[in-house]
Amino acid sequence: MSINKQNLNLFAQFNFDEWANLATSNPDEFEQRRQNCIEQFIERYPASRQKRLRGMQFRIDMERKRARTPMGACVKLSSMMWDAVMGDEGLVSTVKLLVDPGNHTDNNPKPGLRKQESAKILYFNKNKVKH
């Protein structure tokens, strides 16, 4: 995802103190506004990327619900982010693979590299198919 001018404007408008006050004074309203903001953010992306973004948000929401405390949720979400960057199939290993794709062996491929499978492709003539 790239941060475009429209998204930067959203960040500039964010008022932390207002949201913190709302979270303590009216948690239900805070949660509704939070969900609305997330949905508005996701809707700014093409439909082809929205499913993935909603899936990521679902994982985040589930981890928040499973956590015993807000700090526990924060630690878990931080760990998820670090795994996405530094994990076996994370950003760093993927970039290294792109930079040096020949630096692996078949017995011990680098993380993120999957063997390419082959298959026979069957072509069908649409005109001969009867419904």
FENTAMO-V715572 format. One record per residue. N is the residue number from 0. SS is DSSP state (helix for helix, strand for strand, loop for the rest). Layout:
<<N & SS> <N & SS>>
This chain:
<<0 & loop> <1 & loop> <2 & loop> <3 & loop> <4 & helix> <5 & helix> <6 & helix> <7 & helix> <8 & helix> <9 & helix> <10 & helix> <11 & helix> <12 & helix> <13 & loop> <14 & loop> <15 & helix> <16 & helix> <17 & helix> <18 & helix> <19 & helix> <20 & helix> <21 & helix> <22 & helix> <23 & helix> <24 & helix> <25 & loop> <26 & helix> <27 & helix> <28 & helix> <29 & helix> <30 & helix> <31 & helix> <32 & helix> <33 & helix> <34 & helix> <35 & helix> <36 & helix> <37 & helix> <38 & helix> <39 & helix> <40 & helix> <41 & helix> <42 & helix> <43 & loop> <44 & loop> <45 & loop> <46 & helix> <47 & helix> <48 & helix> <49 & helix> <50 & helix> <51 & helix> <52 & helix> <53 & helix> <54 & helix> <55 & helix> <56 & helix> <57 & helix> <58 & helix> <59 & helix> <60 & helix> <61 & helix> <62 & helix> <63 & helix> <64 & helix> <65 & helix> <66 & loop> <67 & loop> <68 & loop> <69 & helix> <70 & helix> <71 & helix> <72 & helix> <73 & helix> <74 & helix> <75 & helix> <76 & helix> <77 & helix> <78 & helix> <79 & helix> <80 & helix> <81 & helix> <82 & helix> <83 & helix> <84 & helix> <85 & helix> <86 & loop> <87 & loop> <88 & loop> <89 & loop> <90 & helix> <91 & helix> <92 & helix> <93 & helix> <94 & helix> <95 & helix> <96 & helix> <97 & helix> <98 & helix> <99 & loop> <100 & loop> <101 & loop> <102 & loop> <103 & loop> <104 & loop> <105 & loop> <106 & loop> <107 & loop> <108 & loop> <109 & loop> <110 & loop> <111 & loop> <112 & loop> <113 & loop> <114 & loop> <115 & loop> <116 & loop> <117 & loop> <118 & loop> <119 & loop> <120 & loop> <121 & loop> <122 & loop> <123 & loop> <124 & loop> <125 & helix> <126 & helix> <127 & helix> <128 & loop> <129 & loop> <130 & loop>>
